[in-house]
Amino acid sequence: MINKAVHYNAWADLQSKEFASVVSSFQQLLQLMQCPNTDCGEFLCVSPIKGDKEVLRCSCSAVSLNLVPKKN
């Protein structure tokens, strides 16, 4: 038996049309984090993995965002 006071999830009561809207929104969010190059399609990642973060990019470099602030 599940304790509803602890494990209550309002989304569990969603109708299929309501849940389809959630799925669609989540898919759109994920697409924003992917390379737009159809040959790549990789999710963007921060590089390097260790140390100070320098760039947000995909492996084909179609997307490459500098994360290092300019020095004055």
C-alpha positions, 0 to 999 in steps of 0.5 A: 500500500502507498501512503498518499500523504508521502507519495501523492503526485497530482500529475498522476491524475492527468488526462491523456490530453493534459499529459500530452501537453507536458510531454510536448513541452519537455520535448521542446525543452530538450530540443533547445539543449541539442545541436541544431545540425541534423548530422550531429544532434548531440546534447550540448555539454560543458567543457572541460569536465574538470576545472573551470568551465570554459565553453558550452558546445556540441562535438561538431562545434556548430554551437559553441558558447564561451563561458569565460567572462572578459577581463578588463 
